[in-house]
Amino acid sequence: VKAAARQVGEEELCGIAGRLASNAEVIADFARKGEGPGVLPNVDSVLEMLKRRPCSLEDICNGLGMSRREAGGHIAALESQKKIASQIRDDKTFYLPK
């Protein structure tokens, strides 16, 4: 790692993305609880997240502040509705929209 390289927080990274392009999006694992005040993640939140990029169960839990059980239930519902598929990469299961 070069001395000039450093880790940045979510707020700073979002600021950088905003300066790059209007449609730039930060894709990182910033663990947080929920999606904001009064907003509870649900099956639609999971599907929207997967439309942005393939995610593992852990990614979904961290990104949306869900328990593994809750996220797993949403994944199972989306799979039974045939809205998502799973793919194994490097011994890890990732979910993506169909």
C-alpha positions in Angstrom: 0.0 0.0 0.0 1.4 3.4 -0.9 1.8 5.9 1.8 -0.6 8.3 0.0 -3.4 5.7 0.1 -5.7 5.7 3.1 -9.1 4.4 4.1 -11.9 6.8 4.0 -15.3 6.8 5.7 -18.7 6.4 4.1 -19.5 10.1 4.1 -16.2 11.1 2.5 -16.5 8.3 -0.1 -20.0 9.5 -1.0 -18.7 13.0 -1.5 -16.0 11.8 -3.8 -18.6 9.8 -5.8 -20.7 12.9 -6.1 -17.9 14.8 -7.7 -17.1 12.0 -10.2 -20.5 11.7 -11.9 -24.2 12.2 -11.2 -24.8 8.4 -11.4 -21.7 7.3 -9.5 -22.5 4.9 -6.6 -20.5 3.8 -3.7 -20.3 0.1 -3.4 -18.7 -0.8 -0.1 -19.4 -2.8 3.1 -20.3 0.0 5.5 -22.1 -1.8 8.4 -25.1 0.1 9.6 -28.3 -0.5 11.4 -31.3 -0.1 9.1 -31.6 2.3 6.2 -32.3 5.4 8.3 -34.6 6.8 10.9 -38.0 5.1 10.7 -37.2 3.0 7.7 -37.2 -0.8 8.1 -35.5 -2.9 5.5 -37.8 -5.4 3.8 -37.8 -7.8 0.9 -38.0 -4.9 -1.6 -34.9 -3.4 0.0 -33.0 -6.7 -0.5 -34.0 -6.9 -4.2 -33.0 -3.2 -4.8 -29.6 -3.9 -3.2 -29.1 -7.0 -5.4 -30.1 -5.0 -8.5 -27.0 -2.7 -7.8 -24.6 -5.6 -7.4 -24.5 -9.3 -6.4 -24.3 -9.7 -2.6 -23.6 -12.4 -0.1 -25.9 -13.0 2.9 -23.3 -11.2 5.0 -23.3 -8.2 2.6 -27.1 -8.0 2.9 -27.0 -8.2 6.7 -24.3 -5.5 6.9 -25.7 -3.2 4.2 -29.3 -3.3 5.5 -28.7 -3.9 9.2 -30.6 -7.2 9.2 -30.1 -10.4 11.2 -29.0 -13.4 9.2 -32.4 -15.0 9.9 -34.3 -12.0 8.6 -32.1 -11.6 5.5 -32.3 -15.4 4.9 -36.1 -15.2 5.0 -36.1 -12.4 2.4 -33.7 -14.4 0.2 -35.8 -17.5 0.4 -38.9 -15.5 -0.5 -37.2 -13.9 -3.5 -35.9 -17.3 -4.7 -39.3 -18.9 -4.4 -40.7 -16.0 -6.5 -37.9 -16.6 -9.0 -36.8 -13.0 -8.7 -33.2 -13.9 -7.8 -30.6 -16.6 -8.4 -27.6 -17.7 -6.5 -24.1 -18.1 -7.8 -21.0 -19.5 -5.9 -17.8 -17.6 -6.3 -14.7 -18.5 -4.3 -16.6 -20.8 -2.0 -19.1 -18.0 -1.2 -22.7 -17.8 -2.3 -23.8 -14.5 -3.9 -27.3 -13.6 -4.9 -28.3 -11.6 -8.0 -31.5 -10.6 -9.7 -32.8 -12.7 -12.7 
